[in-house]
Amino acid sequence: MIRGLKRTGLDIIHVRDFFWRVSEIRTFIPPTVEFMSVMKTYNPVLFHEFKSSLVPNSSMHLLAGLYMEPGQALISLGIESVEQLETAIKGKTH
């Protein structure tokens, strides 16, 4: 998802909707901070625009302010090799 998004208003709404839907999951704790950390690292402009669009002091704004080391976030998301990272960033490679 992050690869295909720019910093347009529609993309920011798409990201915000994604995180709101993720926050409604009750059957397990989704890796929200990991998702945000990866977005902050690999698409910092989009992350900044997304965070700026949030209501200050809302739960989502507070989550966006948390920090997780990007490498640890990737490992938590199941990306443990350079090959998996390249696939995650660039898509399928042939």
PDB file of N, CA, C and O in Angstrom, chain B, residues numbered from 101:
ATOM      1  N   MET B 101       0.829  -1.188   0.000  1.00  0.00           N
ATOM      2  CA  MET B 101       0.000   0.000   0.000  1.00  0.00           C
ATOM      3  C   MET B 101       0.875   1.253   0.000  1.00  0.00           C
ATOM      4  O   MET B 101       0.600   2.193  -0.746  1.00  0.00           O
ATOM      5  N   ILE B 102       1.911   1.281   0.815  1.00  0.00           N
ATOM      6  CA  ILE B 102       2.745   2.474   0.957  1.00  0.00           C
ATOM      7  C   ILE B 102       3.430   2.827  -0.353  1.00  0.00           C
ATOM      8  O   ILE B 102       3.567   4.005  -0.686  1.00  0.00           O
ATOM      9  N   ARG B 103       3.866   1.802  -1.109  1.00  0.00           N
ATOM     10  CA  ARG B 103       4.577   2.049  -2.363  1.00  0.00           C
ATOM     11  C   ARG B 103       3.747   2.848  -3.358  1.00  0.00           C
ATOM     12  O   ARG B 103       4.281   3.702  -4.065  1.00  0.00           O
ATOM     13  N   GLY B 104       2.446   2.580  -3.419  1.00  0.00           N
ATOM     14  CA  GLY B 104       1.614   3.200  -4.432  1.00  0.00           C
ATOM     15  C   GLY B 104       1.046   4.554  -4.068  1.00  0.00           C
ATOM     16  O   GLY B 104       0.374   5.179  -4.889  1.00  0.00           O
ATOM     17  N   LEU B 105       1.298   5.019  -2.865  1.00  0.00           N
ATOM     18  CA  LEU B 105       0.686   6.268  -2.415  1.00  0.00           C
ATOM     19  C   LEU B 105       1.633   7.451  -2.526  1.00  0.00           C
ATOM     20  O   LEU B 105       2.842   7.334  -2.325  1.00  0.00           O
ATOM     21  N   LYS B 106       1.052   8.578  -2.848  1.00  0.00           N
ATOM     22  CA  LYS B 106       1.796   9.842  -2.906  1.00  0.00           C
ATOM     23  C   LYS B 106       1.293  10.704  -1.759  1.00  0.00           C
ATOM     24  O   LYS B 106       0.863  10.170  -0.737  1.00  0.00           O
ATOM     25  N   ARG B 107       1.338  12.016  -1.904  1.00  0.00           N
ATOM     26  CA  ARG B 107       0.865  12.877  -0.818  1.00  0.00           C
ATOM     27  C   ARG B 107      -0.388  13.645  -1.194  1.00  0.00           C
ATOM     28  O   ARG B 107      -0.625  14.750  -0.706  1.00  0.00           O
ATOM     29  N   THR B 108      -1.187  13.048  -2.066  1.00  0.00           N
ATOM     30  CA  THR B 108      -2.428  13.706  -2.454  1.00  0.00           C
ATOM     31  C   THR B 108      -3.453  13.582  -1.329  1.00  0.00           C
ATOM     32  O   THR B 108      -3.330  12.727  -0.452  1.00  0.00           O
ATOM     33  N   GLY B 109      -4.452  14.439  -1.367  1.00  0.00           N
ATOM     34  CA  GLY B 109      -5.502  14.397  -0.356  1.00  0.00           C
ATOM     35  C   GLY B 109      -6.207  13.055  -0.322  1.00  0.00           C
ATOM     36  O   GLY B 109      -6.525  12.546   0.752  1.00  0.00           O
ATOM     37  N   LEU B 110      -6.457  12.474  -1.497  1.00  0.00           N
ATOM     38  CA  LEU B 110      -7.125  11.187  -1.568  1.00  0.00           C
ATOM     39  C   LEU B 110      -6.279  10.086  -0.928  1.00  0.00           C
ATOM     40  O   LEU B 110      -6.814   9.217  -0.238  1.00  0.00           O
ATOM     41  N   ASP B 111      -4.965  10.115  -1.150  1.00  0.00           N
ATOM     42  CA  ASP B 111      -4.081   9.123  -0.552  1.00  0.00           C
ATOM     43  C   ASP B 111      -4.038   9.262   0.974  1.00  0.00           C
ATOM     44  O   ASP B 111      -4.006   8.264   1.694  1.00  0.00           O
ATOM     45  N   ILE B 112      -4.038  10.475   1.446  1.00  0.00           N
ATOM     46  CA  ILE B 112      -4.013  10.708   2.895  1.00  0.00           C
ATOM     47  C   ILE B 112      -5.302  10.169   3.514  1.00  0.00           C
ATOM     48  O   ILE B 112      -5.269   9.568   4.588  1.00  0.00           O
ATOM     49  N   ILE B 113      -6.425  10.377   2.849  1.00  0.00           N
ATOM     50  CA  ILE B 113      -7.695   9.834   3.333  1.00  0.00           C
ATOM     51  C   ILE B 113      -7.644   8.309   3.325  1.00  0.00           C
ATOM     52  O   ILE B 113      -8.144   7.666   4.248  1.00  0.00           O
ATOM     53  N   HIS B 114      -7.040   7.729   2.288  1.00  0.00           N
ATOM     54  CA  HIS B 114      -6.903   6.276   2.193  1.00  0.00           C
ATOM     55  C   HIS B 114      -6.089   5.733   3.376  1.00  0.00           C
ATOM     56  O   HIS B 114      -6.476   4.741   3.993  1.00  0.00           O
ATOM     57  N   VAL B 115      -4.979   6.376   3.685  1.00  0.00           N
ATOM     58  CA  VAL B 115      -4.136   5.948   4.812  1.00  0.00           C
ATOM     59  C   VAL B 115      -4.897   6.101   6.123  1.00  0.00           C
ATOM     60  O   VAL B 115      -4.865   5.204   6.965  1.00  0.00           O
ATOM     61  N   ARG B 116      -5.572   7.214   6.301  1.00  0.00           N
ATOM     62  CA  ARG B 116      -6.317   7.450   7.538  1.00  0.00           C
ATOM     63  C   ARG B 116      -7.420   6.399   7.705  1.00  0.00           C
ATOM     64  O   ARG B 116      -7.621   5.878   8.802  1.00  0.00           O
ATOM     65  N   ASP B 117      -8.130   6.089   6.620  1.00  0.00           N
ATOM     66  CA  ASP B 117      -9.165   5.055   6.674  1.00  0.00           C
ATOM     67  C   ASP B 117      -8.577   3.691   7.015  1.00  0.00           C
ATOM     68  O   ASP B 117      -9.151   2.932   7.795  1.00  0.00           O
ATOM     69  N   PHE B 118      -7.425   3.392   6.422  1.00  0.00           N
ATOM     70  CA  PHE B 118      -6.752   2.121   6.725  1.00  0.00           C
ATOM     71  C   PHE B 118      -6.471   2.011   8.223  1.00  0.00           C
ATOM     72  O   PHE B 118      -6.789   0.998   8.845  1.00  0.00           O
ATOM     73  N   PHE B 119      -5.876   3.056   8.799  1.00  0.00           N
ATOM     74  CA  PHE B 119      -5.542   2.996  10.221  1.00  0.00           C
ATOM     75  C   PHE B 119      -6.787   2.986  11.105  1.00  0.00           C
ATOM     76  O   PHE B 119      -6.778   2.358  12.165  1.00  0.00           O
ATOM     77  N   TRP B 120      -7.852   3.664  10.695  1.00  0.00           N
ATOM     78  CA  TRP B 120      -9.095   3.607  11.479  1.00  0.00           C
ATOM     79  C   TRP B 120      -9.677   2.207  11.442  1.00  0.00           C
ATOM     80  O   TRP B 120     -10.146   1.707  12.464  1.00  0.00           O
ATOM     81  N   ARG B 121      -9.655   1.559  10.268  1.00  0.00           N
ATOM     82  CA  ARG B 121     -10.159   0.182  10.181  1.00  0.00           C
ATOM     83  C   ARG B 121      -9.308  -0.766  11.011  1.00  0.00           C
ATOM     84  O   ARG B 121      -9.834  -1.654  11.681  1.00  0.00           O
ATOM     85  N   VAL B 122      -8.007  -0.580  10.966  1.00  0.00           N
ATOM     86  CA  VAL B 122      -7.111  -1.422  11.765  1.00  0.00           C
ATOM     87  C   VAL B 122      -7.395  -1.223  13.254  1.00  0.00           C
ATOM     88  O   VAL B 122      -7.364  -2.187  14.019  1.00  0.00           O
ATOM     89  N   SER B 123      -7.669   0.000  13.672  1.00  0.00           N
ATOM     90  CA  SER B 123      -7.908   0.276  15.088  1.00  0.00           C
ATOM     91  C   SER B 123      -9.208  -0.347  15.588  1.00  0.00           C
ATOM     92  O   SER B 123      -9.401  -0.483  16.796  1.00  0.00           O
ATOM     93  N   GLU B 124     -10.103  -0.728  14.675  1.00  0.00           N
ATOM     94  CA  GLU B 124     -11.370  -1.356  15.074  1.00  0.00           C
ATOM     95  C   GLU B 124     -11.254  -2.858  15.274  1.00  0.00           C
ATOM     96  O   GLU B 124     -12.201  -3.488  15.745  1.00  0.00           O
ATOM     97  N   ILE B 125     -10.121  -3.442  14.929  1.00  0.00           N
ATOM     98  CA  ILE B 125      -9.919  -4.887  15.092  1.00  0.00           C
ATOM     99  C   ILE B 125      -9.867  -5.206  16.576  1.00  0.00           C
ATOM    100  O   ILE B 125      -9.122  -4.579  17.329  1.00  0.00           O
ATOM    101  N   ARG B 126     -10.658  -6.179  16.992  1.00  0.00           N
ATOM    102  CA  ARG B 126     -10.719  -6.542  18.407  1.00  0.00           C
ATOM    103  C   ARG B 126     -10.283  -7.983  18.672  1.00  0.00           C
ATOM    104  O   ARG B 126     -10.122  -8.370  19.829  1.00  0.00           O
ATOM    105  N   THR B 127     -10.090  -8.784  17.620  1.00  0.00           N
ATOM    106  CA  THR B 127      -9.743 -10.188  17.815  1.00  0.00           C
ATOM    107  C   THR B 127      -8.257 -10.394  18.124  1.00  0.00           C
ATOM    108  O   THR B 127      -7.872 -11.439  18.647  1.00  0.00           O
ATOM    109  N   PHE B 128      -7.429  -9.405  17.804  1.00  0.00           N
ATOM    110  CA  PHE B 128      -6.000  -9.425  18.132  1.00  0.00           C
ATOM    111  C   PHE B 128      -5.496  -7.988  18.098  1.00  0.00           C
ATOM    112  O   PHE B 128      -6.199  -7.089  17.636  1.00  0.00           O
ATOM    113  N   ILE B 129      -4.295  -7.777  18.583  1.00  0.00           N
ATOM    114  CA  ILE B 129      -3.709  -6.433  18.572  1.00  0.00           C
ATOM    115  C   ILE B 129      -2.915  -6.281  17.272  1.00  0.00           C
ATOM    116  O   ILE B 129      -1.867  -6.905  17.106  1.00  0.00           O
ATOM    117  N   PRO B 130      -3.418  -5.450  16.352  1.00  0.00           N
ATOM    118  CA  PRO B 130      -2.714  -5.276  15.078  1.00  0.00           C
ATOM    119  C   PRO B 130      -1.420  -4.481  15.276  1.00  0.00           C
ATOM    120  O   PRO B 130      -1.309  -3.695  16.217  1.00  0.00           O
ATOM    121  N   PRO B 131      -0.452  -4.687  14.394  1.00  0.00           N
ATOM    122  CA  PRO B 131       0.839  -3.996  14.510  1.00  0.00           C
ATOM    123  C   PRO B 131       0.791  -2.556  13.985  1.00  0.00           C
ATOM    124  O   PRO B 131       1.522  -2.200  13.061  1.00  0.00           O
ATOM    125  N   THR B 132      -0.062  -1.748  14.575  1.00  0.00           N
ATOM    126  CA  THR B 132      -0.275  -0.373  14.117  1.00  0.00           C
ATOM    127  C   THR B 132       0.995   0.462  14.199  1.00  0.00           C
ATOM    128  O   THR B 132       1.328   1.176  13.253  1.00  0.00           O
ATOM    129  N   VAL B 133       1.706   0.382  15.316  1.00  0.00           N
ATOM    130  CA  VAL B 133       2.927   1.181  15.477  1.00  0.00           C
ATOM    131  C   VAL B 133       3.973   0.731  14.460  1.00  0.00           C
ATOM    132  O   VAL B 133       4.717   1.554  13.926  1.00  0.00           O
ATOM    133  N   GLU B 134       4.029  -0.554  14.196  1.00  0.00           N
ATOM    134  CA  GLU B 134       4.967  -1.061  13.193  1.00  0.00           C
ATOM    135  C   GLU B 134       4.609  -0.515  11.811  1.00  0.00           C
ATOM    136  O   GLU B 134       5.488  -0.068  11.075  1.00  0.00           O
ATOM    137  N   PHE B 135       3.319  -0.548  11.454  1.00  0.00           N
ATOM    138  CA  PHE B 135       2.888   0.002  10.165  1.00  0.00           C
ATOM    139  C   PHE B 135       3.287   1.470  10.050  1.00  0.00           C
ATOM    140  O   PHE B 135       3.821   1.898   9.027  1.00  0.00           O
ATOM    141  N   MET B 136       3.024   2.236  11.105  1.00  0.00           N
ATOM    142  CA  MET B 136       3.334   3.673  11.067  1.00  0.00           C
ATOM    143  C   MET B 136       4.836   3.909  10.989  1.00  0.00           C
ATOM    144  O   MET B 136       5.281   4.813  10.282  1.00  0.00           O
ATOM    145  N   SER B 137       5.619   3.112  11.702  1.00  0.00           N
ATOM    146  CA  SER B 137       7.077   3.271  11.670  1.00  0.00           C
ATOM    147  C   SER B 137       7.628   2.997  10.283  1.00  0.00           C
ATOM    148  O   SER B 137       8.531   3.696   9.822  1.00  0.00           O
ATOM    149  N   VAL B 138       7.090   1.984   9.617  1.00  0.00           N
ATOM    150  CA  VAL B 138       7.534   1.667   8.257  1.00  0.00           C
ATOM    151  C   VAL B 138       7.141   2.796   7.309  1.00  0.00           C
ATOM    152  O   VAL B 138       7.937   3.209   6.465  1.00  0.00           O
ATOM    153  N   MET B 139       5.908   3.295   7.449  1.00  0.00           N
ATOM    154  CA  MET B 139       5.481   4.408   6.590  1.00  0.00           C
ATOM    155  C   MET B 139       6.338   5.644   6.855  1.00  0.00           C
ATOM    156  O   MET B 139       6.724   6.342   5.918  1.00  0.00           O
ATOM    157  N   LYS B 140       6.635   5.915   8.119  1.00  0.00           N
ATOM    158  CA  LYS B 140       7.446   7.083   8.467  1.00  0.00           C
ATOM    159  C   LYS B 140       8.832   6.982   7.833  1.00  0.00           C
ATOM    160  O   LYS B 140       9.393   7.992   7.410  1.00  0.00           O
ATOM    161  N   THR B 141       9.384   5.774   7.765  1.00  0.00           N
ATOM    162  CA  THR B 141      10.724   5.568   7.214  1.00  0.00           C
ATOM    163  C   THR B 141      10.730   5.577   5.688  1.00  0.00           C
ATOM    164  O   THR B 141      11.594   6.207   5.078  1.00  0.00           O
ATOM    165  N   TYR B 142       9.768   4.881   5.060  1.00  0.00           N
ATOM    166  CA  TYR B 142       9.801   4.684   3.612  1.00  0.00           C
ATOM    167  C   TYR B 142       8.975   5.697   2.820  1.00  0.00           C
ATOM    168  O   TYR B 142       9.110   5.780   1.600  1.00  0.00           O
ATOM    169  N   ASN B 143       8.131   6.459   3.492  1.00  0.00           N
ATOM    170  CA  ASN B 143       7.376   7.512   2.818  1.00  0.00           C
ATOM    171  C   ASN B 143       7.141   8.640   3.832  1.00  0.00           C
ATOM    172  O   ASN B 143       6.005   8.889   4.232  1.00  0.00           O
ATOM    173  N   PRO B 144       8.220   9.320   4.244  1.00  0.00           N
ATOM    174  CA  PRO B 144       8.104  10.315   5.311  1.00  0.00           C
ATOM    175  C   PRO B 144       7.198  11.501   4.975  1.00  0.00           C
ATOM    176  O   PRO B 144       6.561  12.059   5.869  1.00  0.00           O
ATOM    177  N   VAL B 145       7.132  11.891   3.712  1.00  0.00           N
ATOM    178  CA  VAL B 145       6.273  13.007   3.335  1.00  0.00           C
ATOM    179  C   VAL B 145       4.805  12.622   3.547  1.00  0.00           C
ATOM    180  O   VAL B 145       4.033  13.383   4.129  1.00  0.00           O
ATOM    181  N   LEU B 146       4.436  11.446   3.074  1.00  0.00           N
ATOM    182  CA  LEU B 146       3.065  10.969   3.266  1.00  0.00           C
ATOM    183  C   LEU B 146       2.751  10.839   4.754  1.00  0.00           C
ATOM    184  O   LEU B 146       1.666  11.218   5.197  1.00  0.00           O
ATOM    185  N   PHE B 147       3.703  10.302   5.530  1.00  0.00           N
ATOM    186  CA  PHE B 147       3.474  10.156   6.967  1.00  0.00           C
ATOM    187  C   PHE B 147       3.231  11.522   7.615  1.00  0.00           C
ATOM    188  O   PHE B 147       2.320  11.676   8.429  1.00  0.00           O
ATOM    189  N   HIS B 148       4.038  12.494   7.254  1.00  0.00           N
ATOM    190  CA  HIS B 148       3.878  13.836   7.830  1.00  0.00           C
ATOM    191  C   HIS B 148       2.506  14.414   7.484  1.00  0.00           C
ATOM    192  O   HIS B 148       1.826  14.970   8.346  1.00  0.00           O
ATOM    193  N   GLU B 149       2.109  14.281   6.234  1.00  0.00           N
ATOM    194  CA  GLU B 149       0.800  14.785   5.808  1.00  0.00           C
ATOM    195  C   GLU B 149      -0.326  14.044   6.536  1.00  0.00           C
ATOM    196  O   GLU B 149      -1.306  14.654   6.962  1.00  0.00           O
ATOM    197  N   PHE B 150      -0.174  12.725   6.674  1.00  0.00           N
ATOM    198  CA  PHE B 150      -1.159  11.919   7.397  1.00  0.00           C
ATOM    199  C   PHE B 150      -1.273  12.382   8.844  1.00  0.00           C
ATOM    200  O   PHE B 150      -2.374  12.614   9.343  1.00  0.00           O
ATOM    201  N   LYS B 151      -0.133  12.516   9.514  1.00  0.00           N
ATOM    202  CA  LYS B 151      -0.145  12.921  10.923  1.00  0.00           C
ATOM    203  C   LYS B 151      -0.726  14.335  11.080  1.00  0.00           C
ATOM    204  O   LYS B 151      -1.454  14.609  12.034  1.00  0.00           O
ATOM    205  N   SER B 152      -0.401  15.216  10.147  1.00  0.00           N
ATOM    206  CA  SER B 152      -0.936  16.582  10.194  1.00  0.00           C
ATOM    207  C   SER B 152      -2.445  16.614  10.009  1.00  0.00           C
ATOM    208  O   SER B 152      -3.102  17.554  10.457  1.00  0.00           O
ATOM    209  N   SER B 153      -3.005  15.600   9.354  1.00  0.00           N
ATOM    210  CA  SER B 153      -4.444  15.566   9.107  1.00  0.00           C
ATOM    211  C   SER B 153      -5.246  15.059  10.307  1.00  0.00           C
ATOM    212  O   SER B 153      -6.475  15.134  10.316  1.00  0.00           O
ATOM    213  N   LEU B 154      -4.546  14.546  11.313  1.00  0.00           N
ATOM    214  CA  LEU B 154      -5.228  13.973  12.472  1.00  0.00           C
ATOM    215  C   LEU B 154      -5.585  15.046  13.500  1.00  0.00           C
ATOM    216  O   LEU B 154      -4.924  16.081  13.594  1.00  0.00           O
ATOM    217  N   VAL B 155      -6.623  14.783  14.252  1.00  0.00           N
ATOM    218  CA  VAL B 155      -7.027  15.685  15.326  1.00  0.00           C
ATOM    219  C   VAL B 155      -5.987  15.584  16.436  1.00  0.00           C
ATOM    220  O   VAL B 155      -5.708  14.485  16.916  1.00  0.00           O
ATOM    221  N   PRO B 156      -5.403  16.718  16.854  1.00  0.00           N
ATOM    222  CA  PRO B 156      -4.400  16.675  17.930  1.00  0.00           C
ATOM    223  C   PRO B 156      -4.967  15.999  19.182  1.00  0.00           C
ATOM    224  O   PRO B 156      -6.134  16.177  19.529  1.00  0.00           O
ATOM    225  N   ASN B 157      -4.136  15.243  19.829  1.00  0.00           N
ATOM    226  CA  ASN B 157      -4.454  14.519  21.064  1.00  0.00           C
ATOM    227  C   ASN B 157      -5.500  13.422  20.894  1.00  0.00           C
ATOM    228  O   ASN B 157      -5.996  12.893  21.888  1.00  0.00           O
ATOM    229  N   SER B 158      -5.847  13.067  19.654  1.00  0.00           N
ATOM    230  CA  SER B 158      -6.719  11.918  19.432  1.00  0.00           C
ATOM    231  C   SER B 158      -5.886  10.649  19.598  1.00  0.00           C
ATOM    232  O   SER B 158      -4.656  10.702  19.584  1.00  0.00           O
ATOM    233  N   SER B 159      -6.551   9.523  19.752  1.00  0.00           N
ATOM    234  CA  SER B 159      -5.807   8.270  19.935  1.00  0.00           C
ATOM    235  C   SER B 159      -4.917   7.970  18.732  1.00  0.00           C
ATOM    236  O   SER B 159      -3.797   7.488  18.895  1.00  0.00           O
ATOM    237  N   MET B 160      -5.406   8.251  17.531  1.00  0.00           N
ATOM    238  CA  MET B 160      -4.606   7.990  16.335  1.00  0.00           C
ATOM    239  C   MET B 160      -3.411   8.943  16.271  1.00  0.00           C
ATOM    240  O   MET B 160      -2.325   8.539  15.856  1.00  0.00           O
ATOM    241  N   HIS B 161      -3.596  10.185  16.670  1.00  0.00           N
ATOM    242  CA  HIS B 161      -2.498  11.159  16.690  1.00  0.00           C
ATOM    243  C   HIS B 161      -1.433  10.714  17.691  1.00  0.00           C
ATOM    244  O   HIS B 161      -0.236  10.820  17.423  1.00  0.00           O
ATOM    245  N   LEU B 162      -1.875  10.220  18.836  1.00  0.00           N
ATOM    246  CA  LEU B 162      -0.925   9.735  19.842  1.00  0.00           C
ATOM    247  C   LEU B 162      -0.164   8.513  19.328  1.00  0.00           C
ATOM    248  O   LEU B 162       1.043   8.403  19.543  1.00  0.00           O
ATOM    249  N   LEU B 163      -0.852   7.602  18.655  1.00  0.00           N
ATOM    250  CA  LEU B 163      -0.190   6.433  18.070  1.00  0.00           C
ATOM    251  C   LEU B 163       0.838   6.851  17.022  1.00  0.00           C
ATOM    252  O   LEU B 163       1.920   6.271  16.943  1.00  0.00           O
ATOM    253  N   ALA B 164       0.500   7.853  16.224  1.00  0.00           N
ATOM    254  CA  ALA B 164       1.421   8.326  15.187  1.00  0.00           C
ATOM    255  C   ALA B 164       2.668   8.956  15.796  1.00  0.00           C
ATOM    256  O   ALA B 164       3.702   9.050  15.135  1.00  0.00           O
ATOM    257  N   GLY B 165       2.578   9.387  17.050  1.00  0.00           N
ATOM    258  CA  GLY B 165       3.726   9.987  17.719  1.00  0.00           C
ATOM    259  C   GLY B 165       4.662   8.982  18.364  1.00  0.00           C
ATOM    260  O   GLY B 165       5.752   9.343  18.806  1.00  0.00           O
ATOM    261  N   LEU B 166       4.245   7.718  18.422  1.00  0.00           N
ATOM    262  CA  LEU B 166       5.113   6.694  19.009  1.00  0.00           C
ATOM    263  C   LEU B 166       6.251   6.367  18.057  1.00  0.00           C
ATOM    264  O   LEU B 166       6.108   6.464  16.838  1.00  0.00           O
ATOM    265  N   TYR B 167       7.379   5.978  18.629  1.00  0.00           N
ATOM    266  CA  TYR B 167       8.538   5.658  17.804  1.00  0.00           C
ATOM    267  C   TYR B 167       8.907   4.193  17.983  1.00  0.00           C
ATOM    268  O   TYR B 167       8.917   3.670  19.098  1.00  0.00           O
ATOM    269  N   MET B 168       9.202   3.552  16.886  1.00  0.00           N
ATOM    270  CA  MET B 168       9.755   2.201  16.903  1.00  0.00           C
ATOM    271  C   MET B 168      10.857   2.171  15.867  1.00  0.00           C
ATOM    272  O   MET B 168      10.681   2.655  14.749  1.00  0.00           O
ATOM    273  N   GLU B 169      11.977   1.612  16.232  1.00  0.00           N
ATOM    274  CA  GLU B 169      13.107   1.507  15.306  1.00  0.00           C
ATOM    275  C   GLU B 169      12.637   0.743  14.063  1.00  0.00           C
ATOM    276  O   GLU B 169      12.076  -0.346  14.186  1.00  0.00           O
ATOM    277  N   PRO B 170      12.861   1.302  12.872  1.00  0.00           N
ATOM    278  CA  PRO B 170      12.330   0.703  11.640  1.00  0.00           C
ATOM    279  C   PRO B 170      12.741  -0.754  11.430  1.00  0.00           C
ATOM    280  O   PRO B 170      11.931  -1.562  10.975  1.00  0.00           O
ATOM    281  N   GLY B 171      13.966  -1.093  11.751  1.00  0.00           N
ATOM    282  CA  GLY B 171      14.412  -2.482  11.591  1.00  0.00           C
ATOM    283  C   GLY B 171      13.617  -3.431  12.471  1.00  0.00           C
ATOM    284  O   GLY B 171      13.244  -4.520  12.034  1.00  0.00           O
ATOM    285  N   GLN B 172      13.356  -3.028  13.703  1.00  0.00           N
ATOM    286  CA  GLN B 172      12.557  -3.850  14.612  1.00  0.00           C
ATOM    287  C   GLN B 172      11.115  -3.940  14.128  1.00  0.00           C
ATOM    288  O   GLN B 172      10.480  -4.988  14.245  1.00  0.00           O
ATOM    289  N   ALA B 173      10.600  -2.839  13.585  1.00  0.00           N
ATOM    290  CA  ALA B 173       9.235  -2.849  13.049  1.00  0.00           C
ATOM    291  C   ALA B 173       9.121  -3.856  11.904  1.00  0.00           C
ATOM    292  O   ALA B 173       8.153  -4.613  11.833  1.00  0.00           O
ATOM    293  N   LEU B 174      10.113  -3.865  11.009  1.00  0.00           N
ATOM    294  CA  LEU B 174      10.095  -4.813   9.891  1.00  0.00           C
ATOM    295  C   LEU B 174      10.154  -6.251  10.391  1.00  0.00           C
ATOM    296  O   LEU B 174       9.433  -7.111   9.885  1.00  0.00           O
ATOM    297  N   ILE B 175      10.996  -6.518  11.370  1.00  0.00           N
ATOM    298  CA  ILE B 175      11.089  -7.870  11.934  1.00  0.00           C
ATOM    299  C   ILE B 175       9.757  -8.266  12.564  1.00  0.00           C
ATOM    300  O   ILE B 175       9.299  -9.396  12.392  1.00  0.00           O
ATOM    301  N   SER B 176       9.133  -7.338  13.292  1.00  0.00           N
ATOM    302  CA  SER B 176       7.831  -7.619  13.899  1.00  0.00           C
ATOM    303  C   SER B 176       6.762  -7.914  12.851  1.00  0.00           C
ATOM    304  O   SER B 176       5.817  -8.658  13.109  1.00  0.00           O
ATOM    305  N   LEU B 177       6.918  -7.329  11.675  1.00  0.00           N
ATOM    306  CA  LEU B 177       5.977  -7.564  10.577  1.00  0.00           C
ATOM    307  C   LEU B 177       6.336  -8.813   9.765  1.00  0.00           C
ATOM    308  O   LEU B 177       5.666  -9.128   8.782  1.00  0.00           O
ATOM    309  N   GLY B 178       7.386  -9.517  10.175  1.00  0.00           N
ATOM    310  CA  GLY B 178       7.761 -10.757   9.502  1.00  0.00           C
ATOM    311  C   GLY B 178       8.750 -10.599   8.377  1.00  0.00           C
ATOM    312  O   GLY B 178       8.977 -11.546   7.624  1.00  0.00           O
ATOM    313  N   ILE B 179       9.345  -9.431   8.239  1.00  0.00           N
ATOM    314  CA  ILE B 179      10.341  -9.192   7.190  1.00  0.00           C
ATOM    315  C   ILE B 179      11.713  -9.337   7.834  1.00  0.00           C
ATOM    316  O   ILE B 179      12.164  -8.470   8.583  1.00  0.00           O
ATOM    317  N   GLU B 180      12.366 -10.456   7.525  1.00  0.00           N
ATOM    318  CA  GLU B 180      13.622 -10.776   8.210  1.00  0.00           C
ATOM    319  C   GLU B 180      14.814 -10.923   7.289  1.00  0.00           C
ATOM    320  O   GLU B 180      15.917 -11.197   7.761  1.00  0.00           O
ATOM    321  N   SER B 181      14.630 -10.748   5.986  1.00  0.00           N
ATOM    322  CA  SER B 181      15.761 -10.880   5.074  1.00  0.00           C
ATOM    323  C   SER B 181      15.753  -9.717   4.085  1.00  0.00           C
ATOM    324  O   SER B 181      14.738  -9.045   3.903  1.00  0.00           O
ATOM    325  N   VAL B 182      16.880  -9.499   3.465  1.00  0.00           N
ATOM    326  CA  VAL B 182      16.992  -8.452   2.452  1.00  0.00           C
ATOM    327  C   VAL B 182      16.046  -8.751   1.294  1.00  0.00           C
ATOM    328  O   VAL B 182      15.434  -7.842   0.734  1.00  0.00           O
ATOM    329  N   GLU B 183      15.929 -10.019   0.942  1.00  0.00           N
ATOM    330  CA  GLU B 183      15.041 -10.426  -0.136  1.00  0.00           C
ATOM    331  C   GLU B 183      13.584 -10.067   0.181  1.00  0.00           C
ATOM    332  O   GLU B 183      12.876  -9.525  -0.667  1.00  0.00           O
ATOM    333  N   GLN B 184      13.148 -10.368   1.392  1.00  0.00           N
ATOM    334  CA  GLN B 184      11.783 -10.020   1.795  1.00  0.00           C
ATOM    335  C   GLN B 184      11.593  -8.508   1.821  1.00  0.00           C
ATOM    336  O   GLN B 184      10.531  -8.012   1.444  1.00  0.00           O
ATOM    337  N   LEU B 185      12.605  -7.774   2.260  1.00  0.00           N
ATOM    338  CA  LEU B 185      12.530  -6.321   2.301  1.00  0.00           C
ATOM    339  C   LEU B 185      12.406  -5.750   0.892  1.00  0.00           C
ATOM    340  O   LEU B 185      11.580  -4.870   0.651  1.00  0.00           O
ATOM    341  N   GLU B 186      13.220  -6.243  -0.036  1.00  0.00           N
ATOM    342  CA  GLU B 186      13.150  -5.768  -1.419  1.00  0.00           C
ATOM    343  C   GLU B 186      11.785  -6.047  -2.026  1.00  0.00           C
ATOM    344  O   GLU B 186      11.238  -5.202  -2.735  1.00  0.00           O
ATOM    345  N   THR B 187      11.230  -7.219  -1.756  1.00  0.00           N
ATOM    346  CA  THR B 187       9.898  -7.557  -2.254  1.00  0.00           C
ATOM    347  C   THR B 187       8.858  -6.629  -1.650  1.00  0.00           C
ATOM    348  O   THR B 187       7.955  -6.169  -2.350  1.00  0.00           O
ATOM    349  N   ALA B 188       8.976  -6.349  -0.348  1.00  0.00           N
ATOM    350  CA  ALA B 188       8.015  -5.471   0.322  1.00  0.00           C
ATOM    351  C   ALA B 188       8.090  -4.049  -0.222  1.00  0.00           C
ATOM    352  O   ALA B 188       7.065  -3.383  -0.365  1.00  0.00           O
ATOM    353  N   ILE B 189       9.299  -3.583  -0.525  1.00  0.00           N
ATOM    354  CA  ILE B 189       9.478  -2.204  -0.995  1.00  0.00           C
ATOM    355  C   ILE B 189       9.194  -2.077  -2.480  1.00  0.00           C
ATOM    356  O   ILE B 189       8.493  -1.155  -2.898  1.00  0.00           O
ATOM    357  N   LYS B 190       9.725  -2.982  -3.278  1.00  0.00           N
ATOM    358  CA  LYS B 190       9.634  -2.843  -4.726  1.00  0.00           C
ATOM    359  C   LYS B 190       8.529  -3.670  -5.345  1.00  0.00           C
ATOM    360  O   LYS B 190       8.197  -3.472  -6.514  1.00  0.00           O
ATOM    361  N   GLY B 191       7.961  -4.577  -4.606  1.00  0.00           N
ATOM    362  CA  GLY B 191       6.975  -5.500  -5.171  1.00  0.00           C
ATOM    363  C   GLY B 191       7.671  -6.762  -5.644  1.00  0.00           C
ATOM    364  O   GLY B 191       8.863  -6.951  -5.400  1.00  0.00           O
ATOM    365  N   LYS B 192       6.952  -7.596  -6.296  1.00  0.00           N
ATOM    366  CA  LYS B 192       7.518  -8.866  -6.775  1.00  0.00           C
ATOM    367  C   LYS B 192       8.632  -8.603  -7.768  1.00  0.00           C
ATOM    368  O   LYS B 192       8.485  -7.806  -8.694  1.00  0.00           O
ATOM    369  N   THR B 193       9.741  -9.283  -7.563  1.00  0.00           N
ATOM    370  CA  THR B 193      10.858  -9.193  -8.511  1.00  0.00           C
ATOM    371  C   THR B 193      10.955 -10.492  -9.290  1.00  0.00           C
ATOM    372  O   THR B 193      10.713 -11.566  -8.738  1.00  0.00           O
ATOM    373  N   HIS B 194      11.299 -10.407 -10.541  1.00  0.00           N
ATOM    374  CA  HIS B 194      11.341 -11.611 -11.389  1.00  0.00           C
ATOM    375  C   HIS B 194      12.747 -12.005 -11.650  1.00  0.00           C
ATOM    376  O   HIS B 194      12.994 -12.993 -12.342  1.00  0.00           O
TER     377      HIS B 194
END
